[in-house]
Amino acid sequence: MYQAMQKSLCDELTCLRLCSLAIALMVLGAGAVEPTLRAVMAPHADTSTQTRVTGVSILVYHRVMPAVTNEMTIRPATLHWQLDYLKEHHYPIVPLRSVVAYLLGTAPPPPPSSVVITIDDGHRSVYTDMLPVLRKWGAPVTLFIYPSAISNASYALTWQQIAELQRTGLFTIESHTYWHPNFKVEHRRLAPDSYREFATRQLCRSRSVLAQRVGAAPSLLAWPFGVYEDEAIAIARRCGYTAAFTLGARGVTPGMDLMTLPRFLVTDKAVGKAFAAILPPAPR
């Protein structure tokens, strides 16, 4: 049964459709993220009248492709423009782990106006299209992957490519669960004991596989589709995760729940004022 479910959820088009639907349905999640797709995507529309972000802006990318077919794909030119904008306006791009360490009280605060770059899923375009741009600017990146797809799915990175990303010194590899489930769907579908076993497998197995493959067990987690529920959070903590990330149109500030930290979904529309609106005020 696990193999059949894995094959279905690892299919790229299925994941894209489910992700769009899951974000739209998160109104059922009572505080999981911003309540609707419109709210999550609001910063990417006309945002000229909005105030800037308070705290650290954590950006999440997914894939770079020549044609945009969904909100998780951006074109190469858009990525270049966004990184050029960050450099020209002197935004500090800081590692995600340093922000988490600050929130845990074990490190100093990040510089004012800090931005974090994260990438979810492990699409092959991370290696072919994003790496050259990120290397040009020396930008640190946190890459959240689900190991079941790596070197298996046609759209995904290989373990060799991930090793090359690590050797650049720019990429930190963290967990996106084992095969990218929707925890709310599984929580409703499965009996309590079965769900507990399922969630433990997804969260703990990803850590153990990544520890073997990349040399260190991840301490950070990105919730698939941005979806989580209370029991999954408790299991994630028991598996050894110290912080986890969802989606939400706001910056990260002290006092937030470390297991549901928000990130801005970066789309191809995030240029000009729309991109500026998902960032803190530019450094002076």
Secondary structure as UniProt FT lines:
FT   HELIX           2..10
FT   HELIX           12..25
FT   HELIX           26..29
FT   HELIX           37..41
FT   HELIX           42..44
FT   TURN            48..49
FT   STRAND          56..61
FT   STRAND          63..64
FT   TURN            71..72
FT   STRAND          73..74
FT   HELIX           76..88
FT   TURN            89..90
FT   HELIX           96..104
FT   TURN            112..113
FT   STRAND          115..121
FT   HELIX           126..130
FT   HELIX           131..137
FT   STRAND          141..145
FT   TURN            147..152
FT   TURN            154..155
FT   HELIX           159..167
FT   TURN            168..169
FT   STRAND          171..175
FT   HELIX           183..189
FT   HELIX           192..214
FT   STRAND          220..222
FT   HELIX           224..226
FT   HELIX           230..239
FT   STRAND          243..245
FT   TURN            254..255
FT   TURN            258..259
FT   STRAND          264..265
FT   TURN            268..269
FT   HELIX           273..276
FT   TURN            277..278
//
